[in-house]
Amino acid sequence: MAETSGRKRRGGGRAGAAARRGGAVIEQMPWRLPVNTDRPTEPLGPEGVEAIHEGAMRILEEIGVAFLNEEALGILREAGCKIDGDIVRFDRHWIMEMIAKAPSTFTITPRNPDRELTVGGDVMLFGNVSSPPNYWDMEIGKKVPGNREMCQNLLKLTQYFNCIHFAGGYPVEPVDIHASVRHLDVLFDKLTITDKAMHAYSLGKERVEDVMEMVRIAGGLTEEEFQAKPRMYTNINSTSPLKHDHPMIDGCLRLARRGQAIVVTPFTLAGAMAPVTMAGAVAQSLAEALCAIALFQYVRPGIPCVIGTFTSNVDMKSGAPAFGTPEYMRATQMTGQMARFYGLPMRSSGVCAANVPDGQAMWETSNSLWASVQSGTNMVYHAAGWLEGGLIASPEKFIMDCEILQQIERYFEPETFATTPDDIALDAIKAVGNDGHFFGIQHTQDRYTTAFYQPFLSDWKNYEGWEAAGGIWTPERAHHMFKEIVANFEEPPMDVAIREELAEFVARRKAEGGAPTDF
């Protein structure tokens, strides 16, 4: 990999960024890293935690996990694991020894250092929708394949909203760009449209290496500086049940060797790729994640890793995935307990099975997001914009979800549960007494502008007022807001020389063929 001779100048800072997110289309809450002030919901007693841990360890010891990656098999053989073909069986003591090397908290520093993220502890981070192949908005009115313009517009929402902290995978797959070079064009768009933390798909060495190099260039970093701390991350899914494929493990090994963060998220659907019981599905999910994290810790001790959960259930009538269900919520809470047991940061998701941004979409997503709060999740994938079980991205849904995310951030603020004498407000209660109201007293007047959450999308007028204003339903309001944000959007600044270097890298890699495909 080519190195730059030194650090190049970064453009922009916090004050500048605040003025560049599309003007004042809405009044939104400031950029910050939310701190979850609640004690987590823990449905498991100590015996339940031990039972699930024991189940995960027995899966690893007695059943084993397939690793369809020869390099990984060689590393695990060297580590003393039992190998039978591509099935690996692990000693629980070795697993726990490796897991103990992973940090419980770490940072990811993108090209704008004011956007640095803390992953772990009480911090809760939200990311955009990632990877749907299809798109829906109210103007089109139907499900269509994603394209580059749609992807760019969703990236503009990712940058615009302060409650979105990291840019996950492609917010919609731009299928109008050939798969061999898609990663180059989309990463160029991501790195120029946003200045938030980046993601790389672990789908072949070319994609991973290209993205790491582009992130390094965009940060104006030498190779030594790039490797000194995480600047980006990847997320992989195991191939449930009990299998890790070649490209995802390969990509993680490459990121680990260059010091970048890794999220391991089994996609276990109870009743299909995991047992129908939620405890069994969680135990299997943990086994799949822990063995991969142990591998990465063996290769580079202390490499930042996050344990993910995507444990939900299927509709037993149709076999379709279901999200935001009571079972999904409990599985997320249980996984949160186990993540704390293992001392690992946790990832979950804001998901739904609805096909359009309707009531079902919002109650299922709200269930998912509040389960993330209850579980002590640190990274919430797909927090804004997800529909149809991950097959559709929608800008209206993105904006509607951001209203929930802001409400969660407000819910965390200590002012909402403070108990100082001023908050108990005995003097105010005494002044009003048994008659009158609190609207006009000084205690209220001093606080009324900041006392309560102010929505940017919800409409709190009564029916007559709503009707007089045109009777606009929530998705339609979100659609108008989407159009205005995109029309007024300005990219965050980037040093001209860095932008040119990125463009030259993309052009060169395209000329070389990009990533190999079979079509």
PEKA-V126016 format. One record per helix or strand of 2 or more residues. SS is the DSSP state (2 for helix, 1 for strand). FROM is the first residue (numbers start at 1). TO is the last residue. Records with the same first field share a line. If there is no record, write none. Layout:
# PEKA-V126016
SS: FROM-TO + FROM-TO
This chain:
# PEKA-V126016
2: 14-18 + 46-63 + 70-78 + 92-99 + 113-115 + 148-160 + 182-193 + 205-218 + 223-228 + 246-257 + 278-299 + 326-342 + 359-375 + 388-390 + 395-412 + 414-417 + 421-424 + 426-432 + 442-445 + 463-468 + 474-488 + 496-511
1: 34-35 + 65-67 + 82-84 + 87-89 + 105-108 + 117-120 + 123-128 + 134-135 + 144-145 + 197-200 + 232-236 + 243-244 + 261-266 + 269-270 + 305-309 + 312-314 + 321-322 + 345-349 + 379-384 + 386-387 + 392-393
